[in-house]
């Protein structure tokens, strides 16, 4: 009995290496990706006619970017590649797709699926964050890589995590004016994290280089920085911040400082895109290191659902190097489960390397800790969910007056997370507000359940007859949830 071809969702580093491995063992996978070209966010390819060199575009990662792009180019004609295609819903044995060019729907049967959906910015709002000119760090990076432009003439980059310094370096290297880097973490955090990061000296060296380069080129870098607000009516005009002080008796908060700028990029590390894994029925558990509920997977990337494999940052933030290895390991696990012989020594090598990178990531999370004071300092009138215009005070009132102590209950009472982003942007911040207001650990507030469509789809999307049963069911469920 013939078997369906394996399906891979996501053509970033994990997806490309998974496809390469499956093809090398005689399987022709279906590779689905939202973007027009493979590479993912980290190795996003510019449009045709873009004249900046790979070295300028990707910096230290130029060699790896070239390797991933070349690997994909070599296998593109040998696989079933579907670019500009969104997986907007999933269920056992069936995916709902949207062709982004034709804006038409289709379904795809699956038997084995490798989910390599990547990550996005973790957003912690501040007053003025909806002002035109405010972007996430990821959005700022997309503008630079894919559109060849900066988000403004004078840019402030804020938040924490490795991406903060990478984007600052890329912007300054490209000739943009970086007015300041506002990092919520501190030198003390970096020193405390060093022992755990020494196992990956090359990765550590890159981070040190970015910081040193910025300072050497006159970019102001401020640590322990707390963004208080963005000022400006129709456009960003300045950022007001202060140096955050530890909360203890007798210590006064730092004085307010103002930086003139016309754009802001911000983000507090990354969070995994887990909606597809959720709709596929994968079991989740809270990961205190990444402060998020993540789908459970074993060392071989197998999820709790037979036939579903989780690779790359979509199952836990590990970085692009680890994503390549995880994609290969997922493909090898799939092959093993189909009874195809694989190289056991290569399997052991991949797992050992991933374990080393995992230890480094522990140090990285210590170097850039979550800003624990954020929820306590968020004012009541701060917009948390911009789709539904839900403010922090409304979330606190639902806790105080209606006893909300779980995320889906909070959603039902306030509509937080019911908008276009389905909680992808506001979910993390809403969970922090809920946990603080209810005086319980964030691990206990649960997570927003995945809902279709995972991302917005046009109301007028053409649905072929073959796709009607699944699409109609989802439409009915969506209507019931909205009511």
FISENU-90565 format. One record per residue (C-alpha): chain; z, x, y; residue in one letter; residue number from 1. Coordinates in pm, whole numbers. Example, Ala and Ser with C-alpha at 12.3 -4.5 7.8 and 13.67 -1.06 7.14 Angstrom:
['A',[780,1230,-450],'a',1]
['A',[714,1367,-106],'s',2]
This chain:
['A',[0,0,0],'x',1]
['A',[-108,148,333],'x',2]
['A',[154,201,602],'x',3]
['A',[128,143,975],'x',4]
['A',[83,450,1193],'x',5]
['A',[400,580,1360],'x',6]
['A',[451,469,1720],'x',7]
['A',[583,698,1996],'x',8]
['A',[692,552,2329],'x',9]
['A',[684,811,2607],'x',10]
['A',[449,1107,2657],'x',11]
['A',[697,1349,2810],'x',12]
['A',[810,1670,2639],'x',13]
['A',[975,1480,2350],'x',14]
['A',[684,1245,2291],'x',15]
['A',[417,1514,2302],'x',16]
['A',[600,1740,2055],'x',17]
['A',[664,1444,1826],'x',18]
['A',[294,1355,1827],'x',19]
['A',[197,1717,1768],'x',20]
['A',[429,1741,1466],'x',21]
['A',[315,1415,1309],'x',22]
['A',[-50,1509,1350],'x',23]
['A',[10,1849,1192],'x',24]
['A',[143,1668,883],'x',25]
['A',[-151,1433,850],'x',26]
['A',[-29,1125,1039],'x',27]
['A',[-217,977,1337],'x',28]
['A',[43,829,1571],'x',29]
['A',[7,574,1847],'x',30]
['A',[134,733,2172],'x',31]
['A',[218,485,2448],'x',32]
['A',[299,595,2803],'x',33]
['A',[334,426,3141],'x',34]
['A',[183,718,3331],'x',35]
['A',[-187,795,3366],'x',36]
['A',[-135,1147,3229],'x',37]
['A',[108,1301,2982],'x',38]
['A',[397,1524,3088],'x',39]
['A',[679,1287,3172],'x',40]
['A',[878,1312,3493],'x',41]
['A',[967,1679,3459],'x',42]
['A',[609,1792,3390],'x',43]
['A',[432,1515,3579],'x',44]
['A',[69,1607,3639],'x',45]
['A',[-83,1573,3986],'x',46]
['A',[-395,1362,4046],'x',47]
['A',[-743,1511,4032],'x',48]
['A',[-837,1738,4322],'x',49]
['A',[-477,1849,4379],'x',50]
['A',[-496,2215,4486],'x',51]
['A',[-142,2347,4452],'x',52]
['A',[-96,2597,4168],'x',53]
['A',[117,2525,3861],'x',54]
['A',[353,2802,3967],'x',55]
['A',[406,2634,4303],'x',56]
['A',[432,2289,4147],'x',57]
['A',[666,2366,3855],'x',58]
['A',[834,2696,3954],'x',59]
['A',[1018,2853,3660],'x',60]
['A',[896,2570,3439],'x',61]
['A',[526,2644,3494],'x',62]
['A',[492,2811,3153],'x',63]
['A',[659,2524,2968],'x',64]
['A',[461,2266,3165],'x',65]
['A',[138,2446,3074],'x',66]
['A',[243,2457,2708],'x',67]
['A',[320,2084,2693],'x',68]
['A',[0,1992,2877],'x',69]
['A',[-208,2219,2654],'x',70]
['A',[-48,2076,2339],'x',71]
['A',[-131,1725,2451],'x',72]
['A',[-487,1818,2549],'x',73]
['A',[-543,1960,2199],'x',74]
['A',[-430,1642,2024],'x',75]
['A',[-544,1372,2266],'x',76]
['A',[-868,1284,2087],'x',77]
['A',[-703,1290,1745],'x',78]
['A',[-437,1026,1816],'x',79]
['A',[-431,668,1942],'x',80]
['A',[-330,743,2300],'x',81]
['A',[-257,452,2534],'x',82]
['A',[-185,563,2891],'x',83]
['A',[-85,329,3174],'x',84]
['A',[70,100,2914],'x',85]
['A',[416,-52,2948],'x',86]
['A',[630,-155,2652],'x',87]
['A',[800,-451,2818],'x',88]
['A',[969,-602,2515],'x',89]
['A',[1057,-505,2158],'x',90]
['A',[1177,-681,1847],'x',91]
['A',[1183,-600,1476],'x',92]
['A',[834,-497,1376],'x',93]
['A',[664,-591,1704],'x',94]
['A',[620,-451,2054],'x',95]
['A',[493,-639,2359],'x',96]
['A',[266,-427,2575],'x',97]
['A',[102,-453,2914],'x',98]
['A',[-214,-264,3000],'x',99]
['A',[-144,-150,3354],'x',100]
['A',[-511,-125,3449],'x',101]
['A',[-627,-461,3315],'x',102]
['A',[-283,-621,3366],'x',103]
['A',[-325,-789,3030],'x',104]
['A',[-72,-836,2749],'x',105]
['A',[-101,-738,2385],'x',106]
['A',[123,-692,2083],'x',107]
['A',[156,-395,1850],'x',108]
['A',[309,-404,1504],'x',109]
['A',[534,-111,1420],'x',110]
['A',[702,26,1111],'x',111]
['A',[841,355,1245],'x',112]
['A',[900,420,1614],'x',113]
['A',[1012,726,1810],'x',114]
['A',[1171,620,2139],'x',115]
['A',[1128,894,2401],'x',116]
['A',[1182,695,2720],'x',117]
['A',[1345,969,2930],'x',118]
['A',[1592,928,3214],'x',119]
['A',[1625,812,3571],'x',120]
['A',[1862,876,3862],'x',121]
['A',[2220,754,3851],'x',122]
['A',[2257,566,4178],'x',123]
['A',[2590,541,4363],'x',124]
['A',[2515,354,4687],'x',125]
['A',[2649,430,5033],'x',126]
['A',[2621,233,5359],'x',127]
['A',[2262,246,5478],'x',128]
['A',[2109,338,5143],'x',129]
['A',[1852,57,5175],'x',130]
['A',[1725,195,5507],'x',131]
['A',[1354,297,5499],'x',132]
['A',[1339,669,5434],'x',133]
['A',[1611,678,5167],'x',134]
['A',[1487,776,4819],'x',135]
['A',[1640,879,4492],'x',136]
['A',[1606,1247,4401],'x',137]
['A',[1362,1148,4129],'x',138]
['A',[1155,951,4379],'x',139]
['A',[1152,1248,4615],'x',140]
['A',[1031,1468,4332],'x',141]
['A',[753,1224,4238],'x',142]
['A',[630,1226,4598],'x',143]
['A',[611,1605,4594],'x',144]
['A',[452,1648,4251],'x',145]
['A',[224,1350,4225],'x',146]
['A',[138,1268,4586],'x',147]
['A',[157,1616,4734],'x',148]
['A',[385,1519,5022],'x',149]
['A',[748,1531,5129],'x',150]
['A',[947,1213,5189],'x',151]
['A',[1004,1316,5552],'x',152]
['A',[972,1593,5809],'x',153]
['A',[1342,1678,5795],'x',154]
['A',[1513,1592,5466],'x',155]
['A',[1877,1578,5356],'x',156]
['A',[1935,1591,4980],'x',157]
['A',[2268,1461,4852],'x',158]
['A',[2463,1387,4534],'x',159]
['A',[2527,1628,4250],'x',160]
['A',[2382,1762,3927],'x',161]
['A',[2113,2023,3849],'x',162]
['A',[1836,1797,3982],'x',163]
['A',[1986,1816,4332],'x',164]
['A',[1930,2190,4354],'x',165]
['A',[1597,2181,4173],'x',166]
['A',[1453,1926,4418],'x',167]
['A',[1598,2114,4716],'x',168]
['A',[1437,2436,4590],'x',169]
['A',[1103,2265,4523],'x',170]
['A',[1099,2105,4868],'x',171]
['A',[1192,2424,5053],'x',172]
['A',[950,2630,4842],'x',173]
['A',[669,2387,4926],'x',174]
['A',[737,2436,5298],'x',175]
['A',[934,2118,5371],'x',176]
['A',[1232,2135,5606],'x',177]
['A',[1552,2076,5408],'x',178]
['A',[1812,2002,5675],'x',179]
['A',[2102,2025,5429],'x',180]
['A',[2216,1992,5070],'x',181]
['A',[2529,1777,5035],'x',182]
['A',[2690,1839,4695],'x',183]
['A',[2989,1625,4593],'x',184]
['A',[3110,1889,4346],'x',185]
['A',[3283,2218,4433],'x',186]
['A',[3295,2590,4364],'x',187]
['A',[3613,2531,4164],'x',188]
['A',[3416,2301,3933],'x',189]
['A',[3149,2571,3881],'x',190]
['A',[3403,2839,3795],'x',191]
['A',[3584,2612,3549],'x',192]
['A',[3252,2535,3376],'x',193]
['A',[3133,2896,3335],'x',194]
['A',[3278,2965,2988],'x',195]
['A',[3093,2670,2836],'x',196]
['A',[2764,2766,3004],'x',197]
['A',[2756,3133,2907],'x',198]
['A',[2595,3045,2574],'x',199]
['A',[2266,2971,2754],'x',200]
['A',[2237,3260,3002],'x',201]
['A',[1874,3188,3094],'x',202]
['A',[1951,2830,3198],'x',203]
['A',[2260,2944,3387],'x',204]
['A',[2059,3212,3566],'x',205]
['A',[1803,2957,3687],'x',206]
['A',[2075,2744,3845],'x',207]
['A',[2230,3045,4017],'x',208]
['A',[1888,3152,4141],'x',209]
['A',[1814,2812,4300],'x',210]
['A',[2143,2816,4490],'x',211]
['A',[2103,3179,4600],'x',212]
['A',[1743,3121,4710],'x',213]
['A',[1842,2821,4922],'x',214]
['A',[2120,3011,5093],'x',215]
['A',[1901,3317,5146],'x',216]
['A',[1637,3101,5314],'x',217]
['A',[1881,2939,5551],'x',218]
['A',[1924,2598,5385],'x',219]
['A',[2280,2474,5457],'x',220]
['A',[2459,2391,5131],'x',221]
['A',[2784,2197,5161],'x',222]
['A',[3013,2133,4864],'x',223]
['A',[3285,1867,4827],'x',224]
['A',[3056,1656,5046],'x',225]
['A',[3093,1279,5065],'x',226]
['A',[2811,1080,5225],'x',227]
['A',[2969,817,5450],'x',228]
['A',[2658,641,5581],'x',229]
['A',[2297,668,5689],'x',230]
['A',[2226,576,6049],'x',231]
['A',[1903,424,6177],'x',232]
['A',[1747,81,6215],'x',233]
['A',[1382,83,6111],'x',234]
['A',[1402,439,5978],'x',235]
['A',[1661,703,5884],'x',236]
['A',[1780,892,6191],'x',237]
['A',[2086,1078,6061],'x',238]
['A',[2336,1118,5780],'x',239]
['A',[2710,1109,5843],'x',240]
['A',[2930,1290,5591],'x',241]
['A',[3264,1457,5551],'x',242]
['A',[3423,1710,5326],'x',243]
['A',[3611,1512,5062],'x',244]
['A',[3972,1617,5023],'x',245]
['A',[4181,1576,4705],'x',246]
['A',[4391,1260,4724],'x',247]
['A',[4746,1386,4771],'x',248]
['A',[5023,1330,5023],'x',249]
['A',[4990,1508,5353],'x',250]
['A',[4620,1593,5316],'x',251]
['A',[4392,1441,5578],'x',252]
['A',[4029,1352,5512],'x',253]
['A',[3777,1589,5663],'x',254]
['A',[3627,1515,6002],'x',255]
['A',[3300,1322,6017],'x',256]
['A',[2987,1535,6060],'x',257]
['A',[2636,1422,6149],'x',258]
['A',[2302,1571,6044],'x',259]
['A',[1983,1454,6215],'x',260]
['A',[1701,1383,5968],'x',261]
['A',[1430,1129,5894],'x',262]
['A',[1465,1106,5516],'x',263]
['A',[1732,1128,5246],'x',264]
['A',[1703,1192,4876],'x',265]
['A',[2013,1123,4665],'x',266]
['A',[2132,1092,4307],'x',267]
['A',[2440,1168,4099],'x',268]
['A',[2296,1336,3791],'x',269]
['A',[2075,1139,3553],'x',270]
['A',[2125,846,3321],'x',271]
['A',[1934,762,3005],'x',272]
['A',[1677,482,2993],'x',273]
['A',[1819,287,2699],'x',274]
['A',[1672,-63,2739],'x',275]
['A',[1411,-23,2465],'x',276]
['A',[1667,111,2218],'x',277]
['A',[1887,-187,2304],'x',278]
['A',[1611,-442,2240],'x',279]
['A',[1533,-268,1910],'x',280]
['A',[1889,-346,1801],'x',281]
['A',[2036,4,1806],'x',282]
['A',[2414,37,1802],'x',283]
['A',[2571,185,2116],'x',284]
['A',[2897,362,2193],'x',285]
['A',[3053,499,2508],'x',286]
['A',[3000,870,2575],'x',287]
['A',[3281,993,2803],'x',288]
['A',[3092,1313,2885],'x',289]
['A',[2796,1126,3032],'x',290]
['A',[3008,828,3142],'x',291]
['A',[2766,583,2983],'x',292]
['A',[2706,372,2674],'x',293]
['A',[2439,548,2468],'x',294]
['A',[2256,456,2148],'x',295]
['A',[2409,618,1842],'x',296]
['A',[2198,879,1662],'x',297]
['A',[2259,1143,1399],'x',298]
['A',[2166,1512,1405],'x',299]
['A',[1817,1421,1287],'x',300]
['A',[1774,1165,1576],'x',301]
['A',[1791,864,1341],'x',302]
['A',[1939,557,1509],'x',303]
['A',[2148,287,1341],'x',304]
['A',[1825,90,1279],'x',305]
['A',[1605,213,993],'x',306]
['A',[1271,337,1124],'x',307]
['A',[1394,386,1482],'x',308]
['A',[1432,747,1603],'x',309]
['A',[1572,847,1943],'x',310]
['A',[1445,1164,2108],'x',311]
['A',[1497,1330,2444],'x',312]
['A',[1690,1220,2750],'x',313]
['A',[1651,852,2663],'x',314]
['A',[1933,893,2411],'x',315]
['A',[2151,1135,2611],'x',316]
['A',[2083,1382,2891],'x',317]
['A',[2002,1723,2744],'x',318]
['A',[1712,1853,2956],'x',319]
['A',[1344,1922,2898],'x',320]
['A',[1390,2216,2660],'x',321]
['A',[1608,2007,2432],'x',322]
['A',[1367,1713,2462],'x',323]
['A',[1084,1916,2312],'x',324]
['A',[1301,2014,2018],'x',325]
['A',[1437,1662,1973],'x',326]
['A',[1085,1521,1970],'x',327]
['A',[987,1760,1695],'x',328]
['A',[1307,1687,1502],'x',329]
['A',[1248,1311,1528],'x',330]
['A',[899,1353,1389],'x',331]
['A',[1030,1567,1102],'x',332]
['A',[1294,1304,1023],'x',333]
['A',[1028,1034,1019],'x',334]
['A',[814,1247,786],'x',335]
['A',[1111,1308,557],'x',336]
['A',[1184,935,545],'x',337]
['A',[823,875,442],'x',338]
['A',[863,1123,158],'x',339]
['A',[656,1399,319],'x',340]
['A',[780,1755,267],'x',341]
['A',[877,1946,581],'x',342]
['A',[1000,2298,652],'x',343]
['A',[1376,2294,590],'x',344]
['A',[1427,2624,771],'x',345]
['A',[1260,2482,1083],'x',346]
['A',[1483,2174,1064],'x',347]
['A',[1796,2392,1050],'x',348]
['A',[1673,2607,1339],'x',349]
['A',[1607,2307,1561],'x',350]
['A',[1947,2154,1490],'x',351]
['A',[2125,2483,1560],'x',352]
['A',[1945,2528,1891],'x',353]
['A',[2016,2170,1996],'x',354]
['A',[2385,2226,1919],'x',355]
['A',[2386,2532,2148],'x',356]
['A',[2220,2337,2428],'x',357]
['A',[2472,2058,2373],'x',358]
['A',[2757,2302,2433],'x',359]
['A',[2587,2414,2755],'x',360]
['A',[2556,2052,2866],'x',361]
['A',[2934,2011,2829],'x',362]
['A',[2973,2291,3080],'x',363]
['A',[2711,2142,3309],'x',364]
['A',[2893,1810,3322],'x',365]
['A',[3210,2001,3410],'x',366]
['A',[3026,2188,3685],'x',367]
['A',[2897,1862,3836],'x',368]
['A',[3171,1605,3767],'x',369]
['A',[3135,1239,3844],'x',370]
['A',[3279,1159,4192],'x',371]
['A',[3583,968,4071],'x',372]
['A',[3673,852,4424],'x',373]
['A',[3343,669,4480],'x',374]
['A',[3448,317,4373],'x',375]
['A',[3776,328,4565],'x',376]
['A',[3597,434,4883],'x',377]
['A',[3307,186,4859],'x',378]
['A',[3351,-71,5141],'x',379]
['A',[3339,-443,5058],'x',380]
['A',[3016,-496,5255],'x',381]
['A',[2831,-221,5064],'x',382]
['A',[2520,-356,4889],'x',383]
['A',[2544,-264,4521],'x',384]
['A',[2258,-476,4380],'x',385]
['A',[1973,-467,4629],'x',386]
['A',[1753,-705,4425],'x',387]
['A',[2007,-989,4455],'x',388]
['A',[2185,-856,4768],'x',389]
['A',[2522,-845,4589],'x',390]
['A',[2795,-654,4770],'x',391]
['A',[3097,-464,4641],'x',392]
['A',[3335,-726,4785],'x',393]
['A',[3168,-1003,4582],'x',394]
['A',[3216,-803,4263],'x',395]
['A',[3581,-740,4346],'x',396]
['A',[3633,-1109,4423],'x',397]
['A',[3491,-1202,4081],'x',398]
['A',[3748,-974,3922],'x',399]
['A',[4036,-1091,4139],'x',400]
['A',[3963,-1465,4150],'x',401]
['A',[3774,-1534,3827],'x',402]
['A',[3912,-1272,3592],'x',403]
['A',[3584,-1090,3527],'x',404]
['A',[3660,-782,3318],'x',405]
['A',[3330,-725,3137],'x',406]
['A',[2984,-644,3273],'x',407]
['A',[2793,-941,3132],'x',408]
['A',[3063,-1178,3255],'x',409]
['A',[3036,-1016,3598],'x',410]
['A',[2658,-1063,3582],'x',411]
['A',[2694,-1432,3498],'x',412]
['A',[2936,-1488,3787],'x',413]
['A',[2758,-1288,4057],'x',414]
['A',[2393,-1232,3944],'x',415]
['A',[2437,-856,3969],'x',416]
['A',[2167,-695,3755],'x',417]
['A',[1952,-1009,3735],'x',418]
['A',[1680,-883,3971],'x',419]
['A',[1364,-682,3927],'x',420]
['A',[1540,-368,3807],'x',421]
['A',[1741,-557,3540],'x',422]
['A',[2043,-343,3627],'x',423]
['A',[1862,-10,3588],'x',424]
['A',[1953,88,3944],'x',425]
['A',[2276,-105,4006],'x',426]
['A',[2436,-118,3661],'x',427]
['A',[2624,211,3674],'x',428]
['A',[2765,144,4022],'x',429]
['A',[2863,-214,3933],'x',430]
['A',[3049,-89,3625],'x',431]
['A',[3246,157,3838],'x',432]
['A',[3340,-114,4091],'x',433]
['A',[3444,-349,3808],'x',434]
['A',[3655,-85,3632],'x',435]
['A',[3832,15,3952],'x',436]
['A',[3895,-345,4062],'x',437]
['A',[4028,-443,3719],'x',438]
['A',[4229,-119,3686],'x',439]
['A',[4078,-42,3345],'x',440]
['A',[3876,257,3217],'x',441]
['A',[3501,228,3274],'x',442]
['A',[3456,265,2897],'x',443]
['A',[3616,-78,2853],'x',444]
['A',[3392,-282,3085],'x',445]
['A',[3097,-276,2845],'x',446]
['A',[2734,-255,2946],'x',447]
['A',[2463,-490,3063],'x',448]
['A',[2267,-615,2761],'x',449]
['A',[1899,-528,2763],'x',450]
['A',[1665,-806,2870],'x',451]
['A',[1290,-843,2860],'x',452]
['A',[1089,-761,3054],'x',453]
['A',[1230,-409,3060],'x',454]
['A',[1039,-349,3384],'x',455]
['A',[865,-597,3615],'x',456]
['A',[540,-751,3492],'x',457]
['A',[299,-960,3704],'x',458]
['A',[338,-1337,3688],'x',459]
['A',[-38,-1370,3647],'x',460]
['A',[-66,-1127,3357],'x',461]
['A',[-337,-1231,3113],'x',462]
['A',[-185,-1298,2771],'x',463]
['A',[-431,-1300,2478],'x',464]
['A',[-382,-1566,2212],'x',465]
['A',[-256,-1303,1965],'x',466]
['A',[30,-1220,2200],'x',467]
['A',[135,-1578,2279],'x',468]
['A',[410,-1635,2022],'x',469]
['A',[615,-1332,2123],'x',470]
['A',[544,-1370,2493],'x',471]
['A',[638,-1739,2490],'x',472]
['A',[969,-1669,2318],'x',473]
['A',[1056,-1406,2578],'x',474]
['A',[956,-1637,2863],'x',475]
['A',[1184,-1907,2725],'x',476]
['A',[1477,-1666,2690],'x',477]
['A',[1416,-1531,3041],'x',478]
['A',[1422,-1885,3181],'x',479]
['A',[1746,-1968,3002],'x',480]
['A',[1911,-1648,3128],'x',481]
['A',[1800,-1706,3486],'x',482]
['A',[1939,-2057,3487],'x',483]
